[in-house]
Amino acid sequence: MKKFFGEDVLLHTEAAKRLYDSVKALPVVDIHCHLDRKAIAADARFSGIGELWLSGDHYKWRAMRMLGVDEKYITGDASYREKFIKYAEILPKLVGSPLYYWTHFELKKIFGINAPLDGKTAEYIYERADKALSALSVRGLLKLFDVEYVATTDDPIDDVGDCGVYGKTRVAPTFRPDRLFAWDNEYIRQLGKTAGVAITTLDGLCAALGNRLDHFASHGCKMTDHGFSAFPRTYPTAERARELFSARGGAAFDAAAKEALNGYMLVWLAHEYARRGMTMQLHFAVTRNVNADMFGRCGADSGFDVSCDAQPIADLIAYLDAVGDAQRPETVLYTLNDANLSSVATAVGAFRKVRMGAAWWFNDTLGGIRRNLETIAEYSALGSNLGMLTDSRSFSSYSRIDFFRRILCDMIGEKVERGEYDEGAAFGVVADICYNNAKRIIS
């Protein structure tokens, strides 16, 4: 029997081990996360491992709910020690879950603890981890994981002045205008106020967005992002979009107007991103806040989002076609429903400057990551992949990068061992996927 979480965990061939040895120490370029910029700027500290792990990690919250833990120990007023112990008690039931892997990778990397976490070891591990964490700050964690670049997630009206270089880590904003696509009049007013533009027409709205894009660019923004359930099905002309915007007369937009304006703005923004050399990330096939009662109690980003129907490929194609090859920014696709992953991957091959992204969110499992990589390899071009990102609010979540690197090296190592792929080429392609490709798009 192999050692629990030994150095070769998830690496099943000698070739996989050699490949992993070549990339395990590469710096991390995190092109999509939800880390708190202010915590990085302030070099914040944590009261202990309970706060680090359980203050905002909805992955852990969902698992605890599924296993019957009372909400008091999840988002309630229990102490972090009590919450940590409850999490430890349910962890053995998460066999095969990425949480089980991430938890033990984090214990080993951050705290030097290489023992199973469960109800029996919880108190000992809590005390030992808290002692180790007392010497670590937010920036200390970023240094420990050798994080070179962090792209946070930011609304166009956010103040991103605290972006910058902290130690060896560059923190840059990501332009994410999702709130605009609800077409709420109050939000549009706030956007205009922030940009110093009176938004009474569609041209005024575009001027305000252009102003904010320039502001983000001045603070190092290289990444943009959009998250939605499905692509629009209508792409009106500029003239028609102006008419729809003006016709509301201050009233709320109806569903048809929203759909059309969403289509127009997604294309317009893509062109603006291309002009500024920004990469556009598209996250789709997600339904948010499905449990009305718990959403009311806990709020957004608390574990009540799910995948929705697979994205109709015809709608994805219509959007990519509407943007046009000549005016398209570098574009990365992420789907939360990978039922038609191969179809999405074939669409990538029909348009310039489009590539598949990492296995997103619920798909960042052992099987999900492997399935994503295999599909990209078979239907697209794996060598252009941008590797893993954390998509996380937790400063300890960089263990996910190591998780990914092991899976990638194991997959490609198998092909080397079977004589299906050249080992010399393998070293180059795993380095590109783990670091070089992402480094190029943020440089």
Stockholm file with secondary structure:
# STOCKHOLM 1.0

chainA/1-443         MKKFFGEDVLLHTEAAKRLYDSVKALPVVDIHCHLDRKAIAADARFSGIGELWLSGDHYKWRAMRMLGVDEKYITGDASYREKFIKYAEILPKLVGSPLYYWTHFELKKIFGINAPLDGKTAEYIYERADKALSALSVRGLLKLFDVEYVATTDDPIDDVGDCGVYGKTRVAPTFRPDRLFAWDNEYIRQLGKTAGVAITTLDGLCAALGNRLDHFASHGCKMTDHGFSAFPRTYPTAERARELFSARGGAAFDAAAKEALNGYMLVWLAHEYARRGMTMQLHFAVTRNVNADMFGRCGADSGFDVSCDAQPIADLIAYLDAVGDAQRPETVLYTLNDANLSSVATAVGAFRKVRMGAAWWFNDTLGGIRRNLETIAEYSALGSNLGMLTDSRSFSSYSRIDFFRRILCDMIGEKVERGEYDEGAAFGVVADICYNNAKRIIS
#=GR chainA/1-443 SS CCCTTCTTTTCCSHHHHHHHHHHTTSCEEECSCCCCHHHHHHTCCCSCHHHHHHSSCHHHHHHHHHTTCCGGGTTSSSCHHHHHHHHHHHGGGCTTCHHHHHHHHHHHHHHCCCSCCSTTTHHHHHHHHHHHHTTCCHHHHHHHTTEEEEECCBCTTSCCTTCEEETTEEEECEECCGGGGGTCHHHHHHHHHHHTCCCSSHHHHHHHHHHHHHHHHHTTCCEEEEECSSCCSCCCCHHHHHHHHHHTTTSCCCHHHHHHHHHHHHHHHHHHHHHTTCEEEEEESEECCCCHHHHHHHCSSSSCCEECSCCCHHHHHHHHHHHCGGGCCCEEEEESCGGGHHHHHHHHTTSTTEEECCCCGGGCSHHHHHHHHHHHHHHSCGGGCCCCCCCCSCTTTTHHHHHHHHHHHHHHHHHHHTTSSCHHHHHHHHHIIIIIHHHHHHC
#=GC SS_cons         CCCTTCTTTTCCSHHHHHHHHHHTTSCEEECSCCCCHHHHHHTCCCSCHHHHHHSSCHHHHHHHHHTTCCGGGTTSSSCHHHHHHHHHHHGGGCTTCHHHHHHHHHHHHHHCCCSCCSTTTHHHHHHHHHHHHTTCCHHHHHHHTTEEEEECCBCTTSCCTTCEEETTEEEECEECCGGGGGTCHHHHHHHHHHHTCCCSSHHHHHHHHHHHHHHHHHTTCCEEEEECSSCCSCCCCHHHHHHHHHHTTTSCCCHHHHHHHHHHHHHHHHHHHHHTTCEEEEEESEECCCCHHHHHHHCSSSSCCEECSCCCHHHHHHHHHHHCGGGCCCEEEEESCGGGHHHHHHHHTTSTTEEECCCCGGGCSHHHHHHHHHHHHHHSCGGGCCCCCCCCSCTTTTHHHHHHHHHHHHHHHHHHHTTSSCHHHHHHHHHIIIIIHHHHHHC
//
